[in-house]
Amino acid sequence: MERRVTTNQPNQLPLLTPRLGLWDTVSIIVGIVVGTAIFKSPTVVFQNAGGPWFAMGLWLAGGVLAWCGAVCYAELATTYPRDGGDYEYLTRAYGPWCGFLFGWAQLTTVVSGNIAIMAYAFADYAVRLWPQWREQAIWFVIAPVIGLSLLNALGVMAGKLVQNVLTGAKVIGLGGLVLAGLWAGKAVPQAAATGDGVSTARIGLALVFVLYAYGGWSHAAYVAAEVRDQRRNLPRALVLGIACITLVYLAVNATCLWVLGFDGARQTPAPAADVVEQAVGPWGGRAISLLVMLSALGAINGMILTGTRVYATWGADYRALAWLGAWNRRAVAPLAAITLQATIAVLLIVLVGTTVGRNSFDAALRGLGLRGLPWNEYFGGFETLIAGSTPVYWAMTLLTGMAVFILRARDRSAERPFRIPLYPLPPLVFCATCALMLYASVTYARWLVLLGAVPLAIGGALSFLMRKRD
């Protein structure tokens, strides 16, 4: 029987019967990670790799690096089995101020921002299919955020059902892409690879795009308390999820090389569309547009489902935010957290995707004595939000990686149902990866880093005003 016990005790959320099985959790991971990057990143990776085998090696290396992070999160999530993921680990490792900043950053920049990013990707491909609606494209951005938030408000069962359907459709679609490539490759002559060598800078740039494509698997830890038999299933889900994603990415990139050749794959802005068009003709591009839209919806739904658990856990720890920690008894869902996250995601969409929003943000910066942002240097809302939110994400993830060492030293007596294999090598590699990505993302964002830094500074001030419950 489902437990829907509410409590006024501090630091305690309603008790819920765990409803996420192993494959539900794997579906969340695959659905969030395999978003739209796999349709965009291969070209940049091929352009900066010295040859096809080196490019494939980078995609495999991305899977290995993601595995290093996954085993870190597996140990943390099974040792501290509470919804909220990094929020719980950072609070324990550094103090309430750091956990507060994480919750605030996820709400104002990282998760809400990435929901908006995927919504922009959905809209970009929607207007390709229906160009007559281009002038109303902003509604294609907003609609999936609101629609999927309403679905998740019906409860975790509705959220996981939608996630499983979208992830299944996505995997089937990518499988179809690979099969189409195998068919087309029989008749397409392969040009000889003419790689022009590699450099450390170019390898670093390629790896940035590879790791961006792998980002998001840590969201499984946000729903740790809702996973059945979590001591076994959470580590399995993280490792299986990374393995599935790596196989998908290797298969898609190998297909692009098989059909287009190395030089062709370096020159096309839409490798997946080119593969399908060579297999089935012009309508293949429309099929890829639908597949990208499905991928974006899967990522949006997964982030809505997991991100709101961070805010509910965060709210339960602070009296002023207690309303965020309230769960609806009938829906068994954190309705206030879902509503607030959707609202902020829509505000971010309006902020970077409309002239009024950009002018308002620039006016606020000028009021602080700063200059306006170089909006025209980035292509649309998609890249603007990526540039602004990514540095905050990698900074927080780096702190979580370091928390593995801190909590191992501080909580020596804590039971660890899952222990990191080959410790301390995986967390060292994971921290180094996060540091590289933080540097690369700040270098890329330049002044747009203020999109994440300004809210973070506000959160820092708020953390001193709000006291955590004992």
N, C-alpha and C positions, 0 to 999 in steps of 0.2 A: 504493500500500500504506500502511496506517495506521502512523503512527509512535508507538510507545509507549515511548520512551526515557526512563528515569528517570535522575536525576543527584543526586549529593551536593554539587554546586556550590551555594554560597549564591546567593540572589536568582534562582534559576532553577527554573521549573516543568517538569514533564514536557512534552516536545514532542508536540503533538497535531495530527493532520490537521484543518484547519478543516472543519466539517461544517454550518455554518449558512449558507444562501444568503440572497439579498436578501429573499425573501418570508418565509423563516423568521424573519429579524430583524424585519421589519415585523410579523409575527404576534405576536412577543414584545411589541413596543411596544404594539400595539393591544390585545392580551390583558390586559396589566397596567393600562393607562390606563383603558380602558373597563370599569370594574368595576361598582360599584353606585351611584356618585355621580350618574350621569346619571338614575337613577330617583328620586333624592331632591332634588337641587340645583335643578331648574327652578323649583319652587314658590317657594323662597327668593329666587331671582334675579328672578322675576316680581313678587314682593312688594316688592322694593326698587328696581325699575326704574320709570321714569315712564310707560312705554308699551311696546307690543309691539316696536316697531322699536328702541327703546333696549335692550331686553332682548336682542334678537337681535344687536345691535351688541356687547354685552358678551361674548357667546359667540364672536363672530368675533374680538374683541380678545384673548380668551384664547388662541385659536389663533395669533395673531400673536406674542403674548408667549412662547408655548411655542416657536415657530419661532426666536425670538431666542436662547433657551436651547439649542435643538437645534443650531444652527450653531456655538455655542461648544463644545459637546461633540464635534461632528464634527471640529473642528480639533484639540482635545486628544486625541481617541481615535486619529486618524490620525498625529499627531505622536509620541505615546507609546503604541504598539500593544501593550499588555499587558493581560491580564485584570485586573479589579479596578476599572476606571473611576476614580472620584474618589479612591480610595485612592492610586493612582499619581500623580495630578496634585497632590494636596495634599501628598504626601511630597516631591515635587520642588519645589513652590512655597514651602512653609513649614518643611519639615524632617520627620524621622521621627515626632516627637511628634504632629503633626497627622494624618498618615496613620494612625498607631496609633489615635488617638481616633476617626477615621472608621470604621475596621474594627470597633472595639469598639462604637461607637454603632449601626452597622448590625446587629450581632449581638444586642445587648442591648435595643435600643429600636426602631430605624427599620424595617428589613426584617422582623425577627421580629415586631415589633408590628403592622406592616401585614398580614402573613400572618394574624395573629390577628384583626385587624379584618375582613378579608374572610371569615374563617371564621365570625365572629359574624354577618355579613350572610347568609351561606349558611344558618346555623342559624335565623335569624329568619324566613326565608321557608320553610324546611323545616317548621317547626312550624305555619305557616299551612296548609300542605297536609295535614299529619298532626298535628292538634291533640292527639290522644290521647297523643302522645309528648312533650308540653310539659314534663312533669316530668323527662324525661331529656334536655332540650335541650342540656346541656353536652356530650353525646356527639356531637351533630350538629356542634358546634364543633370538637371534637378530631379526629373521623374524617377530614375532608378533608386536614388537615395531615399526619397520619400516612400516609394512603393515597397522596397525591401525592408525598410524600417518598420512599416506597418505590418508586414508579414512576421517579422521577428517579435513584434509586440504580442503576437498570438501565443508565444511561448517557445521553449527550446525545441520541442518536437516539430513545430512548423519550420523553425529555422534550420534544423538539421536535415529535414526532408527536402527543403529547397536546395540546401547545400549539396546533398547527395545527388539530386537530379542534375544540377548545373555542372558539378564536377564530372559526373558520368558522361554527360553530353560533350563536355570539353575533351575528355580523354578519348572518346569515340571519334570526335572530329579530328583530333591530332593524329589518331591512328589512321583515319581516312586520308589525311595529308601524306603520311608516310607511304601508304599503299599506292596512292596516286603517283607519288614520286618514283616508286619502284616500277610502276607501269610506264611512266613517261621516260624514265631514264634509259629504257631499252632502245628508244629511237633517237635520243638526243646525243649528238657527238660531244665528247668531253674535251674541253680545251686544256692544254697543258698548264699546270700551275706556274705562275711567274712571280712568286713572292719576292719581295725586295728587301729581305732581311728584317731583323727585329732590333729594338733597343729597349733599354730598361723603361724609358718613359712610355713607349708604345705598348709594351707588355702591361705596364701599370694601368694605362687607359683601358685596354681591352679587358683586364681583370675587373675594373670598376663596373663595366657594363655586365660582365658575367655575374658578379656578386649581386648587383642590383636585381638581376633576373631571379636569383635564388632567395631574395629577401622575403621575410614574412612568416617563415616556419615557426618562429618563437611564439606565435599567437596561440599555439596549442596549450602553452602553459597558462594562458589567461583563463582557461576553463578547467583547470586542473581538478577542482572539487566536483565537477560534473561528469568526470570520466569514470566509468565502471572499472573496478579492479585496477585503480590507477597505478599501483606500484608495478604492475606488469605491463599494462596497456599504454601508459604514457611514454615510457622509453621505447617500446616497440613502435608506437605510432610515429614518434619523431624519427627514428632510424628508417622505418619502412617508407615514411613520407619522403625523406631525403633521397632514398634509393629510387623510388618511383619517379621523382622529379628529375633526377640525374639521367635515368634511362630515357625519359621523354625528351629531354634536351639534347642528349647525344643522338637519338634517333632523328629528331627534326633537323639538326645541323648536318648530320650525315646525308639526309635526303636532299637538302639544299645543295650540298657538294656533288652528289651523284647526278642531279638533274641539271644544275646550272654550271658546274665546274667551279674551281676556286676563283678564277677571274670574274666569272659571271656573278658569283655570290658576293663578291666585293663591290660590285658596281650597282646592284639593284637596291632601291630603297625599300622594296617589299618582297623579300625572298620567298616567303610562304605563298603569296599570291602568284608569283611567277611560276612556282612549282606546279600549283594546281591548274593554272591557265594552260601550261604546256601539256598537262594530262587530259583536261576535259574541255578546253576552249575558253572563250571570253567570260562565260558565266562563272568560271572558277573564282574570279576576283570577288564576285558577290558572295560566293560560298565562304571565302576567307573572311569577308567583312562580318558575316553572321557568326562565324567561329570566334572572332575577336570580341564581338559584342557579348557572346555567351561567356567567354573567359573573363571579361570585365565584370559581368554580373556575378559570377562565382566569387571573384575577389571581393567585391563590395559586400555581398551577403556574409562571407566569412568574417570580414572585419567588423561588420555590425554585430554579429553574434558574439565574437570574442572581445572586442573592444569595450562593449558596455559592461562586461564583467569586471574590468579594471575599475571603472568609475563607481560601480556598486560597492566594491570592496573598499575603495578609497573613501567613499562617502560614509561607510559604516564606522570609520575610524575618526571622523571629525564631526562635532556637533553641528557646526554651521553647514555641513554638507550632508547631513543625515538623510535629507530627502532623496539624495542620489542613491543611497543604500536601501531604499524601500523597494520591495518586490511586490508585484500584484499577486494576490493569493490565487485568483482564478486562472490567470494566464501563466503564472509561474515565470514571470519575466520582469526585469528591472525597467519598468516603463519610463520612469523619469530619466534614467540614463540613456535609454534609446532615443527619447525625444530630444534631449539636449545635444547628443552627438549628431543627430540628423540636422538640427538647427545650425550648429556650428559648421558642419560640412557645407550646407547650403550658403551660409554667409561667406565661407572661403571661396566658393564657386563664384558668387557675385563679386567678391573683392577682386579677384584676379581676372575674371572673365568678362567684366563690363568696364566701360570707360568711367562710369560714375564711381565704381568701387576702387579702381586704381587711383583716380584723382583724389578720393577721400583719404586713402592710405598715404599718398604723397603729402597731402595737406597736413596730416597728423605728424608725419616725420619732420616737415618744415617747421611745425610748431615746436618741435623739440630741438631745433637748430641743426637738423640733418637735411641732406639733399634727397630728392625723390629717387625712386628706384629706376634702373635701366630696363624697363619692361620690354622695349623693342629688341633687346639683344637675345630674347628667348622666344621660342615659337609657341604662342598661345598659352592658355591656362595650364595645359598638361605639363609642359616643361618648367613653367614658372613655379608651380607647386612642388615639383620634384626638387628643383634647385633650393627652394626655401625650407622644405621639411627634412630633407635627407641628412644634413649635418646634425640636427637634433637627434634623429633616430640613431645614428652611429655613435654619438657621444654617450647616450643612455645605454646602448648595447655594450659599449666598451666598459662602462662602469659595472654592468652586470657580469661581464667576463671576469673582471678583477674581483668581484664579490665572491666568486668561487674560492679563491685563495683566502680571503678574509674570513669567510664563514667556516671553512675547513679548520682554520687556526683557532677561531673563537668558539665554535660549537663542536669541540672534539668529541663530546659524549653523545651528540645527536645521532639517532639511527638514520643510516643512509641505505634505503632499500636498493638503490642503484648507485654504484660508484663508477666514476669515470675511468674507463680502461686506459692504460698507458699514462696515467697521471704522473707528472703535471704537463705532459706534452700537448694534449688537445687544448686545454685552456690557454696555454702560452701561444699556440698558433692562432687560436680564436681572437685573443686580445690583440695580437699583431695585425691580424686581418682587419679588425675594427678600427685600429689606429690608422692603417693605410686608407681605409674608406673614409674616415673622418677627414683626413688631410685632403684627399682627392675631392670630396664633396664640398668642402669649404673653398678650395681653389676654384671649382667650377661655379659655385653659387656667387662668389664675390659679394656685391652689395645685397643680393637677394637673401643672403643669410639672415638679414634683419627680419624677414618674414617669420623665422623661427626664433631668433634671438630676442626680439621685442616681447612676444608673449612669455618667453621663458623668464625674462627679467621681471615681468609683472608677477609671474608665479612665485619667484623668489621673494618678492615683497609680501605676497599673501601668506607664504609659508610661515613668516614670523608673526603674522597677525592671528593665525589660527593655531590653536593648541590641539595636539593629538590627544584623544581620550586615553586614559590609563588602562 
